[in-house]
Amino acid sequence: MSARILDGKALAAGLRAEIAAEVAAWQDKSGRAPGLGVVLAGDNPASRSYVTGKEKACAAAGILSREIHLPAAAGRAGILTAVQALNADETIDAVLVQLPLPDPAIERDIIEAIDPAKDVDGFHPLNIGRLVLGQTTFVPCTPLGVLEMLRRSEVPLAGAAVVVIGRSQIVGRPLSFLLSQKGVDATVTLCHTRTFDLARFTRTADIVVVAAGRPGTLTADMIRPGAVVVDVGVNRVPDPARPAGYRLVGDVDFEAVAAKASAITPVPGGVGPMTVTMLLRNTLDAARRREGGGR
């Protein structure tokens, strides 16, 4: 394996220490801790695990977290009531609703009910619009984590040809806007699993970010030697030999691609820890903005 491993876990640890110090300084000045409110509906084991991880990260950083756990039957009205309560809570600076909801059809209504000033997931249409316009806003945590990882790993971005595979509103689209902004200055091509001859685009890229949600989307023959590869995918593959009965893999054929790339993120331990870290950053920023301190 020749590629440098972009260790998201190690990068996140350093960032979280910085954020914890900033939180402590802000708390000394303001007299209170930044607050994050989380709405969890239903009993999806993965969602429960994600929320628990976020709450532990908040506690370690000195951020107050409050969870509202609702039954799956709470429905649209129950979830909206919980969101409105957190919007009105003066001790809560940041609000997120853990997705997916038991009823995916109501997700857009719920997201649009979050106060844009507390929308630290960056999913509200107002914040997405501000991102497109290059204005100060909350950026979705995974794209923000990818950008921070590349910067801290000293991967050149200005003028770089970047291919993003995946067009979701959570990762692919916002990442394409973020990387092409003035000050970052990458040249971005947004592709997806229905792109004709995907390899025609990826073979000329300096950086390939894969967020397609499908194992094996990027193989070694699809990149040029020395490319940087960021794997955002997290997929469960059956593995009877493991206690859980599955193993986690990304969207990239890791071993083969790592032998050809100059740098690559692992799964797990790559982008995932950076995503949670950016949630802490956004929560602190939300508190600063509410107090008029900006960032």
Helices and strands as residue ranges (DSSP letters): E 4-5, H 8-30, E 35-41, H 45-61, E 64-70, G 72-74, H 75-88, E 94-97, G 104-106, H 107-113, G 116-118, H 125-132, H 141-152, E 161-165, H 172-180, E 187-191, H 198-202, E 207-210, G 220-222, E 228-231, E 235-238, E 246-249, H 254-258, E 263-264, H 271-290
